[in-house]
Amino acid sequence: MTRTLVLGAGFGGITVATELRRRLGDDHEIVLVDRRERFAMGLRKLWALVGMGSYEEGSRPRERLGRHGVQFLQRPVTSIDPAHRRAATDGETLEADYLVVALGAEPRPDLVPGLAQHAHNVWDERAVPGLATALARFTGGRIAIVIAGVPYTCPPAPYECAMLLDDHLRERGVRDKTEITVATMQPMLLPNAGKEGSAWLAEQLSARGIAFHVKRTVDRVEPGRVVFTDGDLVADLIIGVPPHRVPAVVKASGLTGDGEWIAVDPATLETDYENVFAIGDVTKITLANGLPLPKAGVMAELEGQRVAAAIAADVRGEAPPASFDGRGYCFIEMGKTKATLIEGDFFATPEPRVALKDVSAEHAEEKHRFEAERLERWFGSGRG
Ligand SMILES: Cc1cc2nc3c(=O)[nH]c(=O)nc-3n(C[C@H](O)[C@H](O)[C@H](O)COP(=O)(O)OP(=O)(O)OC[C@H]3O[C@@H](n4cnc5c(N)ncnc54)[C@H](O)[C@@H]3O)c2cc1C
C-alpha cells in the first residue's frame, strides 16, 4: 500500500486528491487535510458583497470529498517534515510516500499599520458580512480600494470588486453620489497582462467613472484615510487588499528556504525534497519577464492535475507525464452581468503571452459555470 498525503483542500489540494483517485485504485491511499470544514471559491466573496447570491450557496462540506475514496481529515497541520514526508496534525503524525503541499497564501493585514483596524479585508471571507452591512448603509461618499502588498491572490479581483460595486451602487441609485478609486503599488494595473492589457483595463475603469492610481505604496491606514508614501486618499469606506504570505507552518518547515514562497521546478512542481510537491498560491514560479506566475485557483488546479498524473505514473512505474506548460485562463468580471476572458501562455519567452478576449454576457455565464461545474464534480449535487 502506498500513500499520498495532501496538505490543504483548496483548489489545488482537492484537484490532486480527486484526480489521483481517478487514476489509481484503492491500493493507493489518499489522505487530504484541511483545518476548515467547508470549501468555497474566492469569487463568492465578491458576489456576496454585491448581492449576487450568498457565500453559503457556493460553500460545500469537505467531508463530501469522501465520495471519491479520499480520506478527508478536518484538522490543523501543525508541522511539516519534508525530508521524511511527514506532517503533524492535531496530535497525530501522518507519513506518506508522496507529499503535496497546497496550503495556499494567507492575507496578512497585520503587516501594514492600521490596515486590519481601519480597512475592510474582503480577501478574508469572515470580513465580508461586515463590509456588506457597511455597504447597505452607504448612501454616497468616497470608496477606496487599495492594494497594500504584492503578490496577492487573484490579481484582477480588486478591479472586479470596483466594477461590481459600480454596478451595485447604480442599481441602488447612489452611484452619482459616489467616487470609487482603486490604488495599486504596482507600476501598472495588471502587470501579468502587460502594458497593453493594463491600458485596456484602465479604459474600462475610466468608462465607468472609476479613478485609479498606480505606483502608490501604502505606508499606513488611519480612520477614513489611506496614507501613501507620497500623499493620501480620504475615503468613507476603505477596502484593503493585504500583503500575502505562506502559512506559518510552511515557513517553519524550511520549504521556503531563504525566500517567502516555496520555489518549485516549474515543469514538475517538485520541491527540493524527493517526492515532495508544492502547488498553487503557496509557491513562487518566476516567469521570463521576472514577474511571478499569478496566484489563481485555475493555476492551482492545472498544477494539481500535473502532480496527480506524475504521482500516478510513478506509482505504476510508468514514464512521467508531459511537463506543466504554464497555460491558464481566467474570467474577469466587468460588472454583474459581463466578463472578459483572459488567456495566458505564462511560460512563453522572451515574455509571457497574454490575450484578452471580448467583454460579453456569455463570459459572465461561463464564470458562473466554472464554479457550478467544480462544485458538482468535487462535492456532488446539493449544498449539504
Ligand atoms: C476575491 C477573490 C476572488 C477570486 N477569484 C478567482 C477567480 O475568479 N478565478 C481563479 O482562478 N481564482 C480566483 N481567486 C484566487 C483563488 O481563490 C486562489 O488562487 C486559490 O484558492 C488558490 O488555491 P490553493 O489550492 O493554492 O490554495 P487555497 O484554495 O487557499 O487552499 C489552501 C487551503 O489550506 C488550508 N490551510 C492553510 N493552512 C492550514 C493549516 N495550517 N492546517 C490545515 N489547513 C490549512 C486552508 O484552510 C485552505 O483551504 C480569487 C481569490 C479572491 C480572494
PDBQT file of the ligand as one rigid body, heavy atoms in Angstrom, charges set to zero:
ROOT
HETATM    1  C1  LIG A 401     -11.857  37.835  -4.008  1.00  0.00    +0.000 C 
HETATM    2  C2  LIG A 401     -11.178  36.700  -4.726  1.00  0.00    +0.000 A 
HETATM    3  C3  LIG A 401     -11.643  36.307  -5.983  1.00  0.00    +0.000 A 
HETATM    4  C4  LIG A 401     -11.006  35.271  -6.668  1.00  0.00    +0.000 A 
HETATM    5  N1  LIG A 401     -11.476  34.912  -7.911  1.00  0.00    +0.000 NA
HETATM    6  C5  LIG A 401     -10.831  33.931  -8.600  1.00  0.00    +0.000 A 
HETATM    7  C6  LIG A 401     -11.279  33.555  -9.910  1.00  0.00    +0.000 A 
HETATM    8  O1  LIG A 401     -12.260  34.080 -10.420  1.00  0.00    +0.000 OA
HETATM    9  N2  LIG A 401     -10.586  32.582 -10.590  1.00  0.00    +0.000 N 
HETATM   10  C7  LIG A 401      -9.494  31.974 -10.041  1.00  0.00    +0.000 A 
HETATM   11  O2  LIG A 401      -8.903  31.093 -10.693  1.00  0.00    +0.000 OA
HETATM   12  N3  LIG A 401      -9.041  32.319  -8.810  1.00  0.00    +0.000 NA
HETATM   13  C8  LIG A 401      -9.680  33.269  -8.084  1.00  0.00    +0.000 A 
HETATM   14  N4  LIG A 401      -9.229  33.622  -6.835  1.00  0.00    +0.000 N 
HETATM   15  C9  LIG A 401      -7.946  33.050  -6.332  1.00  0.00    +0.000 C 
HETATM   16  C10 LIG A 401      -8.132  31.676  -5.747  1.00  0.00    +0.000 C 
HETATM   17  O3  LIG A 401      -9.093  31.693  -4.706  1.00  0.00    +0.000 OA
HETATM   18  C11 LIG A 401      -6.798  31.174  -5.176  1.00  0.00    +0.000 C 
HETATM   19  O4  LIG A 401      -5.776  31.436  -6.089  1.00  0.00    +0.000 OA
HETATM   20  C12 LIG A 401      -6.892  29.678  -4.943  1.00  0.00    +0.000 C 
HETATM   21  O5  LIG A 401      -7.796  29.428  -3.889  1.00  0.00    +0.000 OA
HETATM   22  C13 LIG A 401      -5.533  29.053  -4.635  1.00  0.00    +0.000 C 
HETATM   23  O6  LIG A 401      -5.674  27.678  -4.443  1.00  0.00    +0.000 OA
HETATM   24  P1  LIG A 401      -4.708  26.885  -3.461  1.00  0.00    +0.000 P 
HETATM   25  O7  LIG A 401      -5.152  25.458  -3.519  1.00  0.00    +0.000 OA
HETATM   26  O8  LIG A 401      -3.295  27.196  -3.727  1.00  0.00    +0.000 OA
HETATM   27  O9  LIG A 401      -4.990  27.494  -2.015  1.00  0.00    +0.000 OA
HETATM   28  P2  LIG A 401      -6.358  27.640  -1.217  1.00  0.00    +0.000 P 
HETATM   29  O10 LIG A 401      -7.523  27.449  -2.114  1.00  0.00    +0.000 OA
HETATM   30  O11 LIG A 401      -6.247  28.908  -0.457  1.00  0.00    +0.000 OA
HETATM   31  O12 LIG A 401      -6.342  26.410  -0.213  1.00  0.00    +0.000 OA
HETATM   32  C14 LIG A 401      -5.444  26.321   0.856  1.00  0.00    +0.000 C 
HETATM   33  C15 LIG A 401      -6.120  25.541   1.961  1.00  0.00    +0.000 C 
HETATM   34  O13 LIG A 401      -5.160  25.266   3.005  1.00  0.00    +0.000 OA
HETATM   35  C16 LIG A 401      -5.812  25.329   4.247  1.00  0.00    +0.000 C 
HETATM   36  N5  LIG A 401      -4.822  25.582   5.289  1.00  0.00    +0.000 N 
HETATM   37  C17 LIG A 401      -3.943  26.620   5.382  1.00  0.00    +0.000 A 
HETATM   38  N6  LIG A 401      -3.167  26.470   6.468  1.00  0.00    +0.000 NA
HETATM   39  C18 LIG A 401      -3.552  25.320   7.079  1.00  0.00    +0.000 A 
HETATM   40  C19 LIG A 401      -3.098  24.611   8.243  1.00  0.00    +0.000 A 
HETATM   41  N7  LIG A 401      -2.102  25.051   8.999  1.00  0.00    +0.000 N 
HETATM   42  N8  LIG A 401      -3.718  23.450   8.553  1.00  0.00    +0.000 NA
HETATM   43  C20 LIG A 401      -4.727  22.963   7.789  1.00  0.00    +0.000 A 
HETATM   44  N9  LIG A 401      -5.195  23.594   6.691  1.00  0.00    +0.000 NA
HETATM   45  C21 LIG A 401      -4.614  24.750   6.336  1.00  0.00    +0.000 A 
HETATM   46  C22 LIG A 401      -6.820  26.452   4.091  1.00  0.00    +0.000 C 
HETATM   47  O14 LIG A 401      -7.913  26.279   5.008  1.00  0.00    +0.000 OA
HETATM   48  C23 LIG A 401      -7.265  26.295   2.629  1.00  0.00    +0.000 C 
HETATM   49  O15 LIG A 401      -8.450  25.563   2.491  1.00  0.00    +0.000 OA
HETATM   50  C24 LIG A 401      -9.892  34.617  -6.088  1.00  0.00    +0.000 A 
HETATM   51  C25 LIG A 401      -9.452  34.981  -4.810  1.00  0.00    +0.000 A 
HETATM   52  C26 LIG A 401     -10.093  36.008  -4.137  1.00  0.00    +0.000 A 
HETATM   53  C27 LIG A 401      -9.617  36.379  -2.751  1.00  0.00    +0.000 C 
ENDROOT
TORSDOF 0
